[in-house]
Amino acid sequence: MKPTRRLLWFALSTIAVGAILGQIYGNRVEATTADPADANVQASLKEFTQIYSVVQQNYASPLKPNECIFGPTGSMTVGAIPAMLRTLDPHSNFFSPKAFTQLTQDQEGRYFGVGMQIRQQLDQLNRLVTVVDYPFRGSPAQRAGLRSGDVIIKVNGKSTEGLSITQVANLLMGPKGTIVHVTVSRAGVAKPLEFAITRAQISRHSVQWAFMLRPDVGYIYLRGFDETTNQELTAALNRMNVNHLHGLILDLRDNPGGLLDQAVEVANHFLKRGQLIVYHYGRHSRERRYYATTGNHGDEYPMIVLINDNTASAAEIVTGALQDHDRALVVGEPSFGKGLVQTVYPLSDRAGLALTTARYYTPSGRLIQRDYSGISLWDYYNHDGEKPPSHAHVFYTDGGRKVYGGGGITPDVRFQEPTLNAVQQKLIEHDVFYNFGQEYLASHVHVPRNFVPDNAVIQEFEDYLNRHKIGVSPQDVEANLDFIKVRIEEQVLGTAYGGQEEERIALENDPLVQKAIQELPEAALLVASPERYMASQRRLKTAN
C-alpha cells in the first residue's frame, strides 16, 4: 500500500470507531468551545484574529478563507483547524463535507456506482493506464459484461489519460439510477468496446473471502469493520458448519479497523459468554466495558489470527481479546498500534470533527496505542524511524502467558513474509504476469478450471519475455519456476473465473497462511491447556 494512500485509509477508516461512540456518549451535534472566562484562551484567539487580519489585508493574492481555516479540499493536515488537531494526536481530524460524506459511506459499507475494483499500471508503451482489477459479483459492471483486465479509456466521453485512480473512480460514481458510459480496450479485440451501465447502490463486503482451505480448515479474511460485518461473519461461519471445523484462520492483515460495536460482535463469536472483550475511558468519559453476551456456544475449534503492521484499531481489539483469553494463536508481525478512541461530532455545513476522547484497553489491561511523541505524522503512519517496542509493560493472559502493551499487538509466533529476489522483483515491476495472462487468454479462449502451467505454457512465457525484452534468462526462469507457475495460474484463472479463484490460489501459496496451517496443532494445544502450550514452547526454546 502506498504511504499516501495508507495515510488517508487509516484516517478515514479508524476514525469510524468513534461513530458508534458518538451514540454511546449521546447525540452531540455541536462542537464544544473553551470557557469564555479563560483569559489565556481569549488572548490566543485575539492574537490569531489579528494575524489573520494582517494576512488578509496584505498578502500578495486574495485569500480563500475556507482554505486558510479548514485547509484545501482533500487535505487533512493543512489549515488552521487541521494543524491545531495535529498537535494533539495522529487520529483527531477535521473532515470537510466531502470527506465526512465518504466517512459515512465507509461506515455503512456502501456507495453508488458500477461495482468494480480498479487499479493503475504501466502498459507496454510505458503509459499509466487504469484497468479493471475485477468486477464485483452481481454488480452492474459484471452484468454489463466488463472483465478483469479491461483498460478503461473513457468515462462519459472523457479520456482517462493522465487521471489518477481517484479521479477515475469519481467519474464512475454518481447518483443511483443514472447511466455512465464506459469505453474500454480488451486484449484480443481490435476495436474499443462501449458499455452503458446503470449506477446502483454498491455494498462493500467486510468478509472479503470465506472458504475452506482444507476439508476441515476454514479461512476468513475481514477487510474492515462496518455496519454489516457481524451479519456477514455469521453467514460465513454458518456456511462452514463450525461443528465440524478442526481449525479456523481469521486473516486481519491490512485491516484498518472500523466500528467498535462490530469488533465486539466479532469477538463475541469466539469467546465464552461473560468474558471481557475491551474497555475504554478518558479524562471526561467514564469507563465502559464490553463483554461477550452470547458467546461461542462451546465451539472451541483451534484458531489462528493473522496480523501485520497495517492491522489497526478495531482489528487490534479483536486480536487482543482472543489473545488475552488464550482463544487464538496470533501469527505474523506486530500490529499498527492504534488504541485511541474518537468521538465524531457533526458540525455545520455537513462537516465533522473526530476528536480523541478515550483510550481503549484489552482484557488484560494492555494499552495498544504505540508512542507517537517526537515523530512526524508521515513517520507515524509508515513506521519510519521508530525504535522497536521496549516491552516494558508486561501483562498476562488468562492462562499466564506474557503479553505486552504500548506497542500494538505482539504476535505469539513472529513470522515475516519473505521478500522477493531480484528476478521476481523485475517480473512484478514490469507487470509481466498480468500482461502475459491477458495475451494468453486472448489466444486460448477456453481455459479449464484445473489449469496448471505446463512446459508448453512456460515456453510461451519465455517467448513473451524475449519479445518484450524483459531481460530474464531461461536460467532465471528455471531458478524461479515455482514462483512463476503460481503467479501465471493466479492471473489466468483469476481473469477467466473471477477474483475469488485468484485469491484461493494465492492463499494456498501464501507463506503466512502455510505457516498458520503448520501452527494449528499448537493453537489446538493452547485452547485445550494454556499451561501445556507454554510448557511446549519452553521445551522448543530449550531444544533450539
BAKOLTI-618940 format. One line per 4 residues: number of its first residue (from 1); for each residue x, y, z of C-alpha. Coordinates in Angstrom, 3 decimals. Layout:
N
NUM = X,Y,Z | ...
***
This chain:
544
1 = 0.000,0.000,0.000 | 1.439,3.380,-0.971 | 2.225,5.676,2.004 | -0.102,8.497,0.913
5 = -2.948,6.071,0.368 | -2.196,4.439,3.743 | -2.464,7.817,5.496 | -5.908,8.531,4.021
9 = -7.080,4.949,4.587 | -6.181,4.970,8.289 | -7.514,8.476,8.791 | -10.878,7.607,7.278
13 = -11.260,4.048,8.499 | -10.003,4.007,12.066 | -11.992,7.143,12.823 | -15.110,5.066,12.268
17 = -14.707,3.591,15.754 | -15.962,6.917,17.043 | -19.179,6.917,15.059 | -20.775,4.392,17.376
21 = -19.201,6.099,20.368 | -20.948,9.301,19.349 | -24.206,7.468,20.043 | -22.888,5.965,23.277
25 = -21.937,9.330,24.685 | -25.097,10.991,23.366 | -26.025,12.508,20.021 | -23.759,15.525,20.111
29 = -24.346,17.735,17.111 | -22.314,20.817,18.030 | -18.627,21.229,18.784 | -17.866,22.392,22.300
33 = -15.787,25.526,22.867 | -13.483,26.655,25.632 | -14.795,28.535,28.652 | -15.029,32.267,27.658
37 = -13.718,33.175,31.089 | -10.383,31.538,30.322 | -8.161,34.578,29.786 | -5.349,32.618,28.118
41 = -7.671,31.125,25.527 | -9.254,34.507,24.812 | -5.829,36.134,24.421 | -4.729,33.432,21.970
45 = -7.923,33.755,19.926 | -7.483,37.508,19.775 | -3.885,37.122,18.576 | -4.969,34.645,15.911
49 = -7.641,37.052,14.668 | -5.097,39.881,14.462 | -2.635,37.750,12.495 | -5.357,36.608,10.096
53 = -6.458,40.213,9.583 | -2.892,41.329,8.708 | -2.511,38.435,6.247 | -5.898,39.100,4.661
57 = -5.117,42.784,4.117 | -1.523,42.481,2.930 | -0.975,39.109,1.226 | 0.021,39.340,-2.466
61 = -3.061,37.417,-3.679 | -6.658,37.324,-2.449 | -7.168,34.825,0.368 | -9.517,31.858,0.290
65 = -10.862,31.973,3.852 | -12.201,28.400,3.898 | -8.832,27.006,2.800 | -6.973,29.053,5.404
69 = -9.178,27.850,8.233 | -10.190,24.355,7.134 | -7.488,23.514,4.590 | -7.659,22.859,0.830
73 = -10.020,20.181,-0.452 | -8.529,16.754,0.158 | -6.030,17.969,2.759 | -6.227,16.566,6.272
77 = -3.195,18.339,7.724 | -3.113,21.870,6.214 | -5.270,24.730,7.507 | -5.634,26.319,10.935
81 = -8.029,23.762,12.408 | -6.380,20.593,10.998 | -2.953,21.907,12.062 | -4.258,22.559,15.580
85 = -5.605,18.998,15.784 | -2.235,17.640,14.630 | -0.687,18.954,17.872 | -2.989,16.653,19.864
89 = -2.504,13.176,18.392 | -2.359,11.473,14.979 | -6.045,10.498,14.914 | -8.010,13.648,15.775
93 = -9.196,15.050,12.445 | -11.375,17.660,10.806 | -13.498,16.388,7.903 | -14.676,18.604,5.074
97 = -18.252,17.931,3.858 | -16.955,15.677,1.063 | -14.637,13.713,3.382 | -17.380,13.454,6.013
101 = -19.766,12.027,3.409 | -17.110,9.495,2.410 | -16.616,8.565,6.062 | -20.352,7.919,6.436
105 = -20.402,5.783,3.318 | -17.389,3.788,4.548 | -19.159,3.103,7.851 | -22.272,1.946,6.011
109 = -20.193,-0.116,3.590 | -21.946,1.254,0.517 | -21.743,3.808,-2.285 | -23.438,4.429,-5.641
113 = -21.539,3.353,-8.719 | -20.889,0.436,-11.076 | -19.279,-2.035,-8.650 | -15.748,-2.920,-9.655
117 = -12.234,-2.655,-8.302 | -9.816,-0.725,-10.481 | -6.068,-0.254,-10.397 | -3.388,1.593,-12.346
121 = -0.367,0.110,-14.075 | 2.097,0.798,-16.868 | 1.116,-0.618,-20.250 | 3.538,-2.000,-22.831
125 = 4.243,1.550,-24.087 | 5.140,2.625,-20.531 | 1.951,4.685,-20.169 | -0.029,4.732,-16.930
129 = -3.474,3.257,-17.609 | -6.492,2.375,-15.461 | -7.613,-1.246,-15.657 | -10.474,-3.271,-14.226
133 = -8.989,-5.414,-11.451 | -12.250,-7.324,-11.167 | -15.985,-6.532,-11.240 | -17.901,-7.421,-8.076
137 = -20.212,-10.400,-8.286 | -23.737,-9.377,-9.295 | -22.718,-5.735,-9.808 | -23.879,-3.524,-12.713
141 = -20.326,-3.731,-14.131 | -20.397,-7.534,-14.181 | -23.907,-7.680,-15.634 | -22.886,-5.247,-18.381
145 = -20.015,-7.537,-19.400 | -16.874,-5.805,-18.092 | -13.990,-8.183,-17.418 | -10.799,-8.271,-15.412
149 = -8.020,-6.709,-17.477 | -10.204,-4.310,-19.467 | -8.403,-0.976,-19.870 | -10.699,1.993,-19.167
153 = -10.133,4.525,-21.967 | -13.021,6.926,-21.419 | -15.800,7.583,-18.922 | -18.766,9.541,-20.322
157 = -16.579,10.531,-23.246 | -13.828,11.956,-21.012 | -10.401,10.440,-21.581 | -8.823,8.791,-18.545
161 = -5.316,9.585,-19.772 | -3.411,11.453,-17.083 | -6.137,10.950,-14.458 | -5.414,9.473,-11.038
165 = -7.220,6.354,-9.878 | -9.299,8.520,-7.511 | -10.355,10.788,-10.375 | -11.418,7.809,-12.481
169 = -13.326,6.329,-9.532 | -15.141,9.640,-9.027 | -16.188,9.641,-12.691 | -17.629,6.141,-12.315
173 = -19.608,7.019,-9.172 | -22.800,9.032,-9.276 | -26.473,9.118,-8.284 | -28.400,5.863,-8.181
177 = -30.212,5.049,-11.435 | -28.102,7.294,-13.668 | -26.212,5.892,-16.652 | -22.457,6.092,-17.097
181 = -20.842,5.302,-20.460 | -17.570,3.394,-20.152 | -15.195,2.776,-23.075 | -12.590,0.028,-22.682
185 = -9.962,-1.734,-24.745 | -9.689,-5.503,-24.379 | -6.826,-7.828,-25.270 | -7.614,-9.726,-28.470
189 = -10.376,-7.299,-29.512 | -9.434,-4.883,-32.297 | -11.859,-2.021,-31.539 | -12.751,-0.342,-28.223
193 = -15.882,-1.673,-26.503 | -18.677,0.617,-25.315 | -20.773,-0.106,-22.207 | -23.774,1.832,-20.877
197 = -24.004,0.957,-17.179 | -26.769,1.974,-14.804 | -25.362,3.014,-11.444 | -26.729,1.288,-8.350
201 = -26.040,1.055,-4.645 | -22.875,-0.988,-4.198 | -22.214,-2.828,-0.944 | -18.597,-3.297,0.045
205 = -18.452,-6.522,1.967 | -16.469,-6.799,5.186 | -15.956,-10.525,4.647 | -13.820,-10.266,1.537
209 = -13.133,-14.002,1.267 | -14.508,-17.023,3.121 | -13.900,-20.610,2.046 | -12.375,-23.922,3.109
213 = -8.607,-24.121,2.639 | -8.720,-27.786,3.635 | -11.743,-30.077,4.110 | -11.811,-29.172,7.827
217 = -9.908,-25.846,7.942 | -11.772,-22.608,7.244 | -10.350,-19.261,6.152 | -11.993,-15.849,6.568
221 = -10.499,-12.517,5.508 | -12.043,-9.414,7.084 | -11.162,-6.216,5.241 | -12.713,-3.885,7.851
225 = -15.472,-3.417,10.425 | -18.571,-1.646,9.116 | -22.302,-1.902,9.791 | -22.761,-5.345,8.208
229 = -19.599,-7.103,9.457 | -21.229,-9.243,12.149 | -24.062,-10.245,9.820 | -21.594,-11.276,7.108
233 = -19.365,-13.169,9.544 | -22.355,-15.061,10.944 | -23.362,-16.148,7.437 | -19.793,-17.208,6.594
237 = -19.445,-19.314,9.746 | -22.830,-20.947,9.124 | -21.729,-21.941,5.626 | -18.592,-23.509,7.093
241 = -20.543,-25.620,9.610 | -18.433,-24.766,12.664 | -19.428,-28.016,14.396 | -17.095,-29.861,12.021
245 = -14.226,-27.351,11.888 | -10.810,-28.552,13.020 | -9.317,-25.108,12.539 | -10.136,-21.530,11.513
249 = -7.740,-18.908,10.154 | -9.024,-15.356,10.711 | -6.987,-13.035,8.487 | -6.841,-9.442,9.758
253 = -3.822,-8.331,7.745 | -4.182,-4.788,6.337 | -7.451,-4.379,8.283 | -7.527,-0.729,9.423
257 = -10.429,-1.119,11.844 | -13.886,0.423,11.861 | -16.917,0.312,14.133 | -16.366,-0.657,17.760
261 = -19.716,-2.411,18.153 | -18.884,-4.667,15.217 | -15.491,-5.553,16.707 | -17.291,-6.536,19.912
265 = -19.757,-8.695,17.948 | -16.948,-10.412,16.025 | -15.077,-11.277,19.242 | -18.390,-12.451,20.743
269 = -18.473,-15.283,18.164 | -15.322,-16.864,19.563 | -15.179,-16.111,23.308 | -17.106,-17.628,26.203
273 = -20.184,-15.831,27.434 | -19.308,-13.196,30.028 | -15.659,-12.771,29.004 | -14.425,-9.177,28.768
277 = -13.659,-8.028,25.217 | -12.426,-4.435,25.631 | -12.839,-1.383,27.837 | -12.130,2.318,27.390
281 = -12.035,5.500,29.421 | -10.730,9.073,29.146 | -10.450,12.344,31.036 | -14.118,13.217,30.579
285 = -15.534,9.844,29.563 | -16.482,7.243,32.142 | -15.102,3.743,31.909 | -17.170,1.415,29.772
289 = -16.667,-2.345,29.472 | -17.854,-4.668,26.715 | -18.479,-8.373,27.320 | -19.335,-11.422,25.227
293 = -23.111,-11.586,25.633 | -23.948,-14.831,23.843 | -20.524,-16.416,23.484 | -19.307,-19.224,21.254
297 = -21.814,-21.849,22.482 | -18.958,-24.230,23.228 | -17.420,-24.107,19.737 | -13.720,-24.027,20.614
301 = -12.021,-25.199,17.447 | -8.377,-24.087,17.130 | -7.933,-20.556,15.792 | -5.107,-18.632,14.166
305 = -5.300,-14.845,13.768 | -3.023,-13.343,11.104 | -1.824,-9.758,11.585 | 0.734,-7.341,10.134
309 = 1.808,-3.743,10.668 | -1.363,-2.452,8.972 | -3.683,-4.308,11.369 | -5.180,-1.486,13.425
313 = -7.866,-0.223,15.769 | -10.968,-2.463,15.849 | -8.917,-5.304,14.342 | -6.494,-4.958,17.267
317 = -9.406,-5.071,19.707 | -10.470,-8.449,18.337 | -6.902,-9.774,18.207 | -6.096,-8.572,21.718
321 = -9.245,-10.107,23.212 | -8.666,-13.501,21.587 | -5.023,-13.461,22.647 | -5.701,-12.370,26.242
325 = -8.240,-15.163,26.738 | -5.935,-17.764,25.114 | -8.588,-18.379,22.470 | -6.371,-17.941,19.398
329 = -2.735,-18.097,18.437 | -1.617,-14.824,16.825 | 0.811,-15.196,13.920 | 2.582,-12.563,11.802
333 = 4.155,-9.171,12.514 | 3.392,-6.638,15.298 | 0.230,-4.677,14.575 | -0.105,-0.944,13.905
337 = -0.755,0.190,17.483 | -3.880,2.377,17.301 | -5.574,2.492,20.695 | -7.159,5.944,20.705
341 = -10.944,6.288,20.542 | -12.509,9.104,18.541 | -15.935,10.628,19.085 | -17.406,12.063,15.885
345 = -19.042,15.483,16.251 | -21.150,16.502,13.221 | -20.677,20.231,12.555 | -22.487,22.789,10.450
349 = -22.385,22.604,6.626 | -22.165,18.781,6.814 | -18.551,18.853,8.053 | -17.328,16.817,11.007
353 = -14.786,16.680,13.824 | -13.334,13.398,15.055 | -11.764,14.047,18.454 | -9.850,11.604,20.636
357 = -11.844,11.285,23.861 | -10.616,7.990,25.340 | -8.134,5.145,25.123 | -9.085,1.509,24.850
361 = -7.538,-1.430,26.680 | -7.537,-5.187,26.134 | -8.967,-7.513,28.832 | -5.545,-7.945,30.484
365 = -5.166,-4.166,30.777 | -2.931,-3.536,27.760 | -2.981,-0.138,26.067 | -2.465,-0.938,22.395
369 = -1.646,2.627,21.309 | 2.030,2.999,20.489 | 4.102,6.060,21.281 | 3.684,8.913,18.777
373 = 5.710,11.593,20.559 | 8.605,13.178,18.716 | 7.840,11.773,15.261 | 6.139,13.256,12.224
377 = 2.714,12.199,11.004 | 4.378,10.616,7.957 | 6.748,8.564,10.109 | 3.904,7.537,12.420
381 = 1.766,6.107,9.629 | 4.674,4.482,7.822 | 6.606,3.216,10.868 | 9.706,5.121,9.710
385 = 12.468,5.960,12.170 | 10.820,4.162,15.080 | 12.555,2.047,17.680 | 11.113,-1.425,18.348
389 = 8.716,-1.503,21.339 | 10.608,-1.881,24.615 | 8.085,-4.392,26.030 | 8.442,-2.631,29.358
393 = 4.707,-3.018,30.057 | 4.137,-6.717,30.784 | 0.690,-8.232,31.233 | -0.616,-11.796,31.452
397 = -3.276,-13.783,29.626 | -5.878,-15.892,31.437 | -3.514,-18.842,31.264 | -0.463,-16.905,32.475
401 = 1.274,-16.168,29.171 | 3.209,-12.898,28.900 | 1.791,-10.227,26.562 | 2.947,-6.654,26.087
405 = 1.271,-3.249,25.997 | 2.041,0.117,24.434 | 3.203,-1.025,21.012 | 0.389,-2.736,19.160
409 = -0.287,-6.472,19.419 | 2.854,-8.603,19.526 | 2.174,-11.955,17.804 | 2.709,-15.243,19.605
413 = 4.558,-16.513,16.536 | 6.638,-13.892,14.738 | 6.754,-14.503,11.010 | 7.993,-12.034,8.421
417 = 6.871,-12.816,4.908 | 9.841,-13.499,2.594 | 10.960,-10.703,0.288 | 11.152,-11.075,-3.481
421 = 14.529,-11.769,-5.062 | 15.868,-9.597,-7.919 | 14.307,-11.700,-10.709 | 10.920,-11.901,-9.022
425 = 11.005,-8.151,-8.355 | 11.752,-7.438,-12.007 | 8.840,-9.583,-13.179 | 6.475,-7.812,-10.782
429 = 7.734,-4.311,-11.647 | 7.178,-4.941,-15.369 | 3.685,-6.354,-14.650 | 4.721,-9.414,-16.619
433 = 2.180,-11.844,-15.170 | -0.789,-9.573,-15.801 | 0.253,-8.757,-19.379 | 1.186,-12.348,-20.198
437 = -2.128,-13.534,-18.738 | -4.076,-11.166,-20.976 | -2.109,-12.253,-24.019 | -2.515,-15.941,-23.152
441 = -6.291,-15.650,-22.706 | -6.606,-13.771,-25.995 | -5.178,-16.798,-27.835 | -6.592,-19.543,-25.549
445 = -10.299,-18.779,-25.274 | -11.336,-21.814,-23.212 | -9.203,-22.378,-20.110 | -10.254,-25.271,-17.843
449 = -10.692,-24.690,-14.107 | -7.949,-27.224,-13.402 | -5.457,-25.233,-15.491 | -1.866,-25.617,-14.300
453 = 1.060,-24.136,-16.270 | 2.838,-26.986,-18.054 | 6.021,-26.958,-20.137 | 4.173,-25.560,-23.157
457 = 2.834,-22.623,-21.097 | 6.295,-21.927,-19.662 | 7.714,-21.927,-23.199 | 5.090,-19.331,-24.219
461 = 6.060,-17.336,-21.139 | 9.745,-17.387,-22.114 | 8.822,-16.330,-25.668 | 6.857,-13.432,-24.176
465 = 9.895,-12.360,-22.113 | 12.093,-12.415,-25.220 | 9.645,-10.481,-27.396 | 9.277,-7.737,-24.810
469 = 12.975,-7.689,-23.865 | 12.314,-8.134,-20.148 | 15.871,-9.318,-19.502 | 15.071,-12.564,-17.677
473 = 17.043,-15.566,-18.924 | 15.865,-19.201,-19.227 | 18.172,-19.960,-16.310 | 16.385,-17.284,-14.250
477 = 13.032,-18.829,-15.180 | 14.215,-22.282,-14.133 | 15.542,-20.989,-10.803 | 12.193,-19.297,-10.052
481 = 9.913,-21.851,-11.694 | 7.607,-22.491,-8.704 | 7.075,-18.748,-8.165 | 6.380,-18.195,-11.874
485 = 3.940,-21.098,-12.186 | 1.882,-19.930,-9.211 | 1.682,-16.352,-10.498 | 0.641,-17.486,-14.003
489 = -2.017,-19.781,-12.543 | -3.355,-16.962,-10.336 | -3.562,-14.496,-13.219 | -5.044,-16.784,-15.859
493 = -7.679,-18.427,-13.653 | -8.427,-15.183,-11.810 | -9.135,-13.358,-15.064 | -11.091,-16.253,-16.540
497 = -13.160,-17.187,-13.481 | -13.102,-14.162,-11.177 | -11.190,-12.718,-8.256 | -12.136,-15.413,-5.734
501 = -10.397,-18.093,-7.784 | -7.282,-15.939,-7.989 | -7.413,-15.324,-4.243 | -7.863,-19.021,-3.462
505 = -4.722,-19.932,-5.403 | -2.774,-17.044,-3.881 | -3.757,-18.056,-0.357 | -2.874,-21.697,-0.847
509 = 0.627,-20.476,-1.727 | 0.781,-17.633,0.815 | 3.781,-18.298,3.145 | 1.964,-16.843,6.167
513 = -1.161,-18.938,5.531 | 1.034,-22.014,5.135 | 2.714,-21.110,8.439 | -0.716,-20.757,10.057
517 = -1.724,-24.245,8.941 | 1.518,-25.614,10.405 | 0.731,-23.878,13.729 | -2.825,-25.242,14.053
521 = -1.722,-28.120,16.339 | -0.152,-25.518,18.672 | -3.377,-23.486,18.523 | -5.302,-26.632,19.497
525 = -2.966,-27.151,22.447 | -3.414,-23.516,23.517 | -7.214,-23.802,23.546 | -7.104,-27.105,25.446
529 = -4.493,-26.049,28.018 | -2.507,-22.780,28.028 | -0.214,-24.299,30.661 | 0.683,-27.254,28.426
533 = 1.154,-24.857,25.494 | 3.635,-22.763,27.496 | 5.490,-25.888,28.578 | 5.680,-26.963,24.935
537 = 7.118,-23.564,23.966 | 9.728,-23.746,26.734 | 10.836,-27.186,25.526 | 11.039,-25.889,21.972
541 = 13.240,-22.944,23.014 | 15.488,-25.248,25.035 | 15.881,-27.579,22.054 | 16.857,-24.652,19.827
***
